[in-house]
Amino acid sequence: MHRRVFLRTVTAGVGAVAFAGSLWQDAAGASPGTFAASPYGPLGAPDANGIALPSGFSSRVIARSTHAVGGTIWHPAPDGGACFADGAGWIYVSNSEVPLVGGASAVRFRADGSIERAYRILSGTNLNCAGGATPWNTWLSCEEIFRGKVYETDPYGNRGAVERKKMGRFKHEAAACDPDRRVVYLTEDEEDGCFYRFVPVVWGDLSNGRLEVLCAAGANVEWKAVPDPEPAVFEEQTRHQVDEALHFDGGEGCHYANGTCYFTAKGDGSVWAYDPGTRTVRAIYSGGGTLDGIDNITGTAGGDLYVAEDGGNMEINIITPDGVVAPVIRIDGQAKSEITGPAFSPDKTRFYFSSQRGTSGEKAGTGGITYEVTGPFRH
């Protein structure tokens, strides 16, 4: 079912009280509006790959976990991903959300879309879930574990990965760079997780900087420094160090575009928008409707957002600038999986994503499948 969701501004709190996820939801309460069709039209029947798409779109399988692709074995449990320009071709990077070996891999495409080769860009890490691309063409791979780390990796495979200690030790999920304010936003996958930003001393160099947390400040929000970004195991963790910190129930995807940082929270099923200019946070989608199991998020320069579902009915939904929410892609017959790693090719004609557990649904993710969809996407 399609629906229109009106945007509603959410103030940061009353008397500097930090709202937990459920209270944020009560405050947000995005109102349902009139039904609206997808700008791409309705989904057709599933194709040979089990992918339901609008007319004019097609899919192909790029890689399967534990199978060879481009000269390497594709990793299990593919998760967060991004694309990078590479001459006339491009590269798709994907994390591996498995313990102990984790890491990330890359697939290099030629200009005609054929696969040139694939290779590892990070190994020996733990439950690499989401992350984010930087403007200087590196991939931030985030560990979704207690006191997890952020690793800056090279999608082109020329340099070794580097741990970015100053970006904090917590249950990292996603990252999004804001080149306008020269900060990196970070989400935290905890029931009382926070929304952070990292302020590097030098933009383009993440080796040194300050970790801050989003806090209540009357009718607006503000940032306060986290006193100890790298707490020991038995010390107070980052999300509990600042009393005024705002909390979100299960932070997931994160995407910056056109002066706004969008991020998702699975606990209350919301898509949030942080506006640095007005110092406000608002819910542009809040629970119910066509979106279920909100997770990874990406978008286009034109303002469209694409939100992937963890479970639900295995859809990727569009949220347009005028509030239309509608499915664009559906995976058939994989109800025990989740959709991960949504990312556009540099020319915006190809869209990549994975089914983390594929048709098998087993948690080890050895049945993971990575797809490409080609079609007339809106820019």
Secondary structure, DSSP 8 states (H G I E B T S, - for coil): --EEB--EEE---STT----HHHHHHHH---B------TT----S--TTSEE--TT-EEEEEEETTSEETTEE--SSEEEEEEEEETTEEEEEEEE--TTT--EEEEEE-TTS-EEEEEEEE-S-S-EEEEEE-TTS-EEEEE-STT--EEEE-TTSSS--EE-GGG-SS-EEEEEEETTTTEEEEEE-STTB-EEEEEEEETTEEEEEEEEEEEEETTEEEEEE-S-SS--TTS--GGGS-TTB--BSSEEEEEEETTEEEEEETTTTEEEEEETTTTEEEEEEESSTT--SEEEEEE-TTS-EEEEESSTT-EEEEE-TT-EEEEEEEESS-TTS-EEEEEE-TTSSEEEEEESSTTT--TT-TT-EEEEEES----
